[in-house]
Amino acid sequence: MTGLLPQGLTALASAFDLASPYALLLLPLPLLAARLMPAERVGSSGALRVPASLVAEAARGESIAARGRGRAVLIWTLWSALVVALAGPRLVLPATALPASGREIMLAMDLSGSMERRDFALDGQTVTRLAAVKRVGTDFIRRRAGDRIGLVIFANESYVAASPSFDTATVARALDEATIGLVGRSTGIGDGLGLALKRLSPTGAEAGGVPQAGGVPQAEGAPQATAKVVILMTDGANNAGQTTPRDVAGLAKELGIRVHTIALGPRDLSNADGEQDVVDTETLRDIADLTGGRMFRVKTTDDLMAMAEAIDQIEGGRAKAPPVPLRKDLWPWPAALAFLAAAGLLASRRTA
């Protein structure tokens, strides 16, 4: 049928929709009621008292039939408009398909005092580790459109700077606004990782509870509706908090959450040469191996950029999600027409 219509009319017709199309079957209901209602029996007696106003109008030559036709038009307009409003006409608007990956990612970032060290280069200048991480990290977050992503910062204390959200711009802004000293200056890796797991686990995300290691884990090999990933970045060793990183990594394994770790800084515990606050590469490697993630050794800004590209590829697989049509309700317009028709009927009765 649409092939017989001009292209413009076909496009216009496809732009409309009805929420309850079967409601249109009510349109002939008054005709059916009039046909099925029993007529007055023959021989019935009765008297008809004609108002004096009608007699006067007839005397003045006014057409009662014309007024009756006008009221019939108003009645049918009222009924038709109410039925159309009940059918729920809607305007279908085109929607852009967004990329979707089916992943939830929590960034757990070290915000201890050692992140103020100036040993990274950015745009030809020596900058702090935090400045380099912000530049690369915000670009990484903005590229993850379609992911549900959040941010945890940790030092002496751990804090959710951005709850998991599809709004990557807001999460990137939260990372860019992070400052040293906000949650202390030590390095509580275990607590930071634990808080990230809490926000990704079903109990933490839905009920607000803390995931327990003694809970019932998902069966090995069972499919997960959403892949859950933590990206843990630190430039030190665990020296604060109530939990140890390896114990929390065991919990991540039970929960089926993969943890990628980033060891930041030019030196680590194996070649510290007496330097304080160096990164514990061995522990970070154990966390990644235990949870099925990958450990990245980052000594320069180039390493930092390569790490972001590598994780972007590992946690890729984004595809266009099916577009969800947006619909704008149009029922208030026929409802308003029905209201005007009802007002016209009332006005005609008062003048009768």
ZIQUIWO-V37318 format. One record per residue. N is the residue number from 1. RES is the residue in one letter. SS is DSSP state (alpha for helix, beta for strand, coil for the rest). NEAR is the number of other ideal C-beta (glycine too) atoms within 10 Angstrom. Layout:
{{N | RES | SS | NEAR} {N | RES | SS | NEAR}}
This chain:
{{1 | M | coil | 6} {2 | T | alpha | 10} {3 | G | alpha | 5} {4 | L | alpha | 7} {5 | L | coil | 12} {6 | P | coil | 8} {7 | Q | alpha | 8} {8 | G | alpha | 8} {9 | L | alpha | 11} {10 | T | alpha | 14} {11 | A | alpha | 11} {12 | L | alpha | 11} {13 | A | alpha | 11} {14 | S | alpha | 10} {15 | A | coil | 12} {16 | F | beta | 12} {17 | D | beta | 14} {18 | L | beta | 16} {19 | A | coil | 13} {20 | S | coil | 11} {21 | P | alpha | 11} {22 | Y | alpha | 8} {23 | A | alpha | 16} {24 | L | alpha | 14} {25 | L | alpha | 10} {26 | L | alpha | 14} {27 | L | coil | 14} {28 | P | coil | 11} {29 | L | alpha | 11} {30 | P | alpha | 13} {31 | L | alpha | 9} {32 | L | alpha | 9} {33 | A | alpha | 9} {34 | A | alpha | 8} {35 | R | alpha | 8} {36 | L | alpha | 7} {37 | M | coil | 7} {38 | P | coil | 5} {39 | A | coil | 5} {40 | E | coil | 7} {41 | R | coil | 6} {42 | V | coil | 5} {43 | G | coil | 5} {44 | S | coil | 6} {45 | S | coil | 4} {46 | G | coil | 5} {47 | A | coil | 4} {48 | L | coil | 4} {49 | R | coil | 5} {50 | V | coil | 8} {51 | P | coil | 9} {52 | A | alpha | 8} {53 | S | alpha | 10} {54 | L | alpha | 13} {55 | V | alpha | 10} {56 | A | alpha | 10} {57 | E | alpha | 15} {58 | A | alpha | 12} {59 | A | alpha | 8} {60 | R | coil | 7} {61 | G | coil | 6} {62 | E | coil | 12} {63 | S | coil | 10} {64 | I | alpha | 11} {65 | A | alpha | 8} {66 | A | alpha | 8} {67 | R | alpha | 15} {68 | G | alpha | 10} {69 | R | alpha | 11} {70 | G | alpha | 13} {71 | R | alpha | 14} {72 | A | alpha | 10} {73 | V | alpha | 12} {74 | L | alpha | 19} {75 | I | alpha | 15} {76 | W | alpha | 13} {77 | T | alpha | 18} {78 | L | alpha | 19} {79 | W | alpha | 16} {80 | S | alpha | 18} {81 | A | alpha | 21} {82 | L | alpha | 19} {83 | V | alpha | 18} {84 | V | alpha | 21} {85 | A | alpha | 20} {86 | L | alpha | 16} {87 | A | alpha | 20} {88 | G | coil | 17} {89 | P | beta | 20} {90 | R | beta | 18} {91 | L | beta | 12} {92 | V | beta | 13} {93 | L | beta | 10} {94 | P | coil | 8} {95 | A | coil | 12} {96 | T | coil | 7} {97 | A | coil | 11} {98 | L | coil | 13} {99 | P | beta | 12} {100 | A | beta | 17} {101 | S | coil | 19} {102 | G | coil | 15} {103 | R | beta | 19} {104 | E | beta | 19} {105 | I | beta | 26} {106 | M | beta | 28} {107 | L | beta | 26} {108 | A | beta | 27} {109 | M | beta | 25} {110 | D | beta | 24} {111 | L | coil | 28} {112 | S | coil | 26} {113 | G | alpha | 15} {114 | S | alpha | 24} {115 | M | alpha | 26} {116 | E | alpha | 13} {117 | R | coil | 15} {118 | R | beta | 12} {119 | D | beta | 15} {120 | F | beta | 26} {121 | A | beta | 13} {122 | L | beta | 15} {123 | D | coil | 7} {124 | G | coil | 5} {125 | Q | beta | 9} {126 | T | beta | 10} {127 | V | beta | 17} {128 | T | beta | 17} {129 | R | alpha | 22} {130 | L | alpha | 23} {131 | A | alpha | 17} {132 | A | alpha | 22} {133 | V | alpha | 27} {134 | K | alpha | 19} {135 | R | alpha | 18} {136 | V | alpha | 21} {137 | G | alpha | 23} {138 | T | alpha | 18} {139 | D | alpha | 13} {140 | F | alpha | 24} {141 | I | alpha | 26} {142 | R | alpha | 12} {143 | R | alpha | 15} {144 | R | coil | 22} {145 | A | coil | 16} {146 | G | coil | 19} {147 | D | coil | 24} {148 | R | beta | 23} {149 | I | beta | 26} {150 | G | beta | 24} {151 | L | beta | 27} {152 | V | beta | 27} {153 | I | beta | 24} {154 | F | beta | 29} {155 | A | coil | 27} {156 | N | coil | 17} {157 | E | coil | 17} {158 | S | beta | 24} {159 | Y | beta | 16} {160 | V | beta | 16} {161 | A | beta | 19} {162 | A | beta | 23} {163 | S | beta | 17} {164 | P | beta | 20} {165 | S | beta | 15} {166 | F | coil | 14} {167 | D | coil | 14} {168 | T | alpha | 20} {169 | A | alpha | 12} {170 | T | alpha | 14} {171 | V | alpha | 27} {172 | A | alpha | 22} {173 | R | alpha | 14} {174 | A | alpha | 20} {175 | L | alpha | 19} {176 | D | alpha | 12} {177 | E | coil | 11} {178 | A | coil | 20} {179 | T | coil | 9} {180 | I | coil | 16} {181 | G | coil | 12} {182 | L | coil | 14} {183 | V | coil | 23} {184 | G | coil | 19} {185 | R | coil | 17} {186 | S | coil | 18} {187 | T | coil | 28} {188 | G | coil | 27} {189 | I | alpha | 29} {190 | G | alpha | 23} {191 | D | alpha | 25} {192 | G | alpha | 33} {193 | L | alpha | 32} {194 | G | alpha | 26} {195 | L | alpha | 25} {196 | A | alpha | 32} {197 | L | alpha | 26} {198 | K | alpha | 21} {199 | R | alpha | 20} {200 | L | alpha | 24} {201 | S | coil | 23} {202 | P | alpha | 14} {203 | T | alpha | 14} {204 | G | alpha | 18} {205 | A | alpha | 18} {206 | E | alpha | 8} {207 | A | alpha | 9} {208 | G | coil | 8} {209 | G | coil | 13} {210 | V | coil | 12} {211 | P | coil | 21} {212 | Q | coil | 11} {213 | A | coil | 11} {214 | G | coil | 7} {215 | G | coil | 14} {216 | V | coil | 7} {217 | P | coil | 13} {218 | Q | coil | 13} {219 | A | coil | 8} {220 | E | coil | 6} {221 | G | coil | 5} {222 | A | coil | 8} {223 | P | coil | 6} {224 | Q | coil | 10} {225 | A | coil | 5} {226 | T | coil | 12} {227 | A | beta | 16} {228 | K | beta | 24} {229 | V | beta | 24} {230 | V | beta | 28} {231 | I | beta | 25} {232 | L | beta | 30} {233 | M | beta | 23} {234 | T | beta | 29} {235 | D | coil | 26} {236 | G | coil | 25} {237 | A | coil | 20} {238 | N | coil | 21} {239 | N | coil | 13} {240 | A | coil | 21} {241 | G | coil | 24} {242 | Q | coil | 8} {243 | T | coil | 17} {244 | T | coil | 14} {245 | P | alpha | 26} {246 | R | alpha | 13} {247 | D | alpha | 12} {248 | V | alpha | 27} {249 | A | alpha | 27} {250 | G | alpha | 15} {251 | L | alpha | 21} {252 | A | alpha | 26} {253 | K | alpha | 16} {254 | E | alpha | 18} {255 | L | alpha | 21} {256 | G | coil | 18} {257 | I | coil | 25} {258 | R | beta | 20} {259 | V | beta | 29} {260 | H | beta | 24} {261 | T | beta | 30} {262 | I | beta | 27} {263 | A | beta | 25} {264 | L | beta | 29} {265 | G | coil | 22} {266 | P | coil | 15} {267 | R | coil | 16} {268 | D | beta | 20} {269 | L | alpha | 14} {270 | S | alpha | 9} {271 | N | alpha | 10} {272 | A | coil | 13} {273 | D | coil | 6} {274 | G | coil | 5} {275 | E | coil | 12} {276 | Q | coil | 8} {277 | D | coil | 19} {278 | V | coil | 21} {279 | V | beta | 27} {280 | D | coil | 22} {281 | T | alpha | 19} {282 | E | alpha | 14} {283 | T | alpha | 22} {284 | L | alpha | 28} {285 | R | alpha | 16} {286 | D | alpha | 16} {287 | I | alpha | 27} {288 | A | alpha | 21} {289 | D | alpha | 14} {290 | L | alpha | 14} {291 | T | alpha | 27} {292 | G | coil | 14} {293 | G | coil | 24} {294 | R | coil | 17} {295 | M | beta | 19} {296 | F | beta | 21} {297 | R | beta | 16} {298 | V | beta | 25} {299 | K | coil | 16} {300 | T | coil | 13} {301 | T | alpha | 19} {302 | D | alpha | 11} {303 | D | alpha | 16} {304 | L | alpha | 23} {305 | M | alpha | 16} {306 | A | alpha | 14} {307 | M | alpha | 22} {308 | A | alpha | 20} {309 | E | alpha | 12} {310 | A | alpha | 13} {311 | I | alpha | 20} {312 | D | alpha | 14} {313 | Q | alpha | 9} {314 | I | alpha | 13} {315 | E | coil | 18} {316 | G | coil | 10} {317 | G | coil | 12} {318 | R | coil | 18} {319 | A | beta | 12} {320 | K | beta | 11} {321 | A | coil | 13} {322 | P | coil | 9} {323 | P | coil | 11} {324 | V | coil | 10} {325 | P | coil | 11} {326 | L | beta | 11} {327 | R | beta | 16} {328 | K | beta | 9} {329 | D | beta | 12} {330 | L | coil | 17} {331 | W | alpha | 18} {332 | P | alpha | 11} {333 | W | alpha | 13} {334 | P | alpha | 20} {335 | A | alpha | 14} {336 | A | alpha | 12} {337 | L | alpha | 17} {338 | A | alpha | 19} {339 | F | alpha | 14} {340 | L | alpha | 13} {341 | A | alpha | 20} {342 | A | alpha | 16} {343 | A | alpha | 12} {344 | G | alpha | 17} {345 | L | alpha | 16} {346 | L | alpha | 11} {347 | A | alpha | 11} {348 | S | alpha | 13} {349 | R | alpha | 9} {350 | R | alpha | 7} {351 | T | alpha | 8} {352 | A | coil | 12}}
